[in-house]
């Protein structure tokens, strides 16, 4: 039975991934580096921590990956200064969870400052009592630690939590944590591997809400072997 919901943020709650995709080129140009190829841009989606640094080293070994990461984050701070559009169904889902008194938490690889800014600007901050960021976990997704930390913050065992994710590594992390894991695709459609790891794939958060409203005590039957 789902007793708490753990939300990813970028690409799941807010339409930020499309914006981040456009920011690599200007960041690289300012550093005097070649324009990014599609494999670099698509491969960077859903990465954080050491996984992101490894990705940057692979494609741009001539540049300190921390310098490159700082450059793209600076672009993002400007481009997303006023937040980003909410994904379809976000507030309807949050209203339902609040009505049913189901606790919610954000677990995102973004910084606490970024999470709080997006929540505050969008007005979603009132729905969440807590957030967990990448700095709160030693390992980044696909490691499950961030979701295990989030479940502890909710005071629930992970198997009683619903993880909502849009990225491949997020789904891998949710599955590894033991939580009910639902993918809501953003820029990437699920592969066979990802479909085998998530308990459901919904086109948007409105469909997630429909499952919760009409799916009884088990709106997302477990299909993935832990």
Rosetta blueprint (number, residue, H / E / L):
1 X L
2 X L
3 X L
4 X E
5 X E
6 X E
7 X E
8 X L
9 X L
10 X E
11 X L
12 X L
13 X L
14 X E
15 X L
16 X L
17 X H
18 X H
19 X H
20 X H
21 X H
22 X H
23 X H
24 X H
25 X H
26 X H
27 X H
28 X H
29 X H
30 X H
31 X L
32 X L
33 X L
34 X L
35 X L
36 X L
37 X L
38 X H
39 X H
40 X H
41 X H
42 X H
43 X H
44 X H
45 X L
46 X L
47 X L
48 X L
49 X H
50 X H
51 X H
52 X H
53 X H
54 X H
55 X H
56 X H
57 X H
58 X H
59 X H
60 X L
61 X L
62 X L
63 X L
64 X L
65 X H
66 X H
67 X H
68 X H
69 X H
70 X H
71 X H
72 X H
73 X H
74 X H
75 X H
76 X H
77 X H
78 X H
79 X H
80 X L
81 X L
82 X L
83 X L
84 X L
85 X L
86 X E
87 X L
88 X L
89 X L
90 X H
91 X H
92 X H
93 X H
94 X H
95 X H
96 X H
97 X H
98 X H
99 X H
100 X L
101 X L
102 X L
103 X E
104 X E
105 X E
106 X E
107 X E
108 X L
109 X L
110 X L
111 X L
112 X H
113 X H
114 X H
115 X H
116 X H
117 X H
118 X H
119 X H
120 X H
121 X H
122 X H
123 X L
124 X H
125 X H
126 X H
127 X H
128 X L
129 X L
130 X L
131 X E
132 X E
133 X L
134 X H
135 X H
136 X H
137 X L
138 X L
139 X L
140 X L
141 X L
142 X L
143 X L
144 X L
145 X H
146 X H
147 X H
148 X H
149 X H
150 X H
151 X H
152 X H
153 X H
154 X H
155 X L
156 X L
157 X L
158 X H
159 X H
160 X H
161 X E
162 X E
163 X E
164 X E
165 X E
166 X L
167 X L
168 X H
169 X H
170 X H
171 X H
172 X H
173 X H
174 X H
175 X H
176 X H
177 X H
178 X L
179 X L
180 X E
181 X E
182 X E
183 X E
184 X L
185 X L
186 X L
187 X L
188 X L
189 X L
190 X L
191 X L
192 X H
193 X H
194 X H
195 X H
196 X H
197 X H
198 X L
199 X L
200 X E
201 X E
202 X L
203 X L
204 X L
205 X H
206 X H
207 X H
208 X H
209 X H
210 X H
211 X H
212 X H
213 X H
214 X H
215 X L
216 X L
217 X L
218 X L
219 X L
220 X L
221 X L
222 X L
223 X L
224 X L
225 X L
226 X L
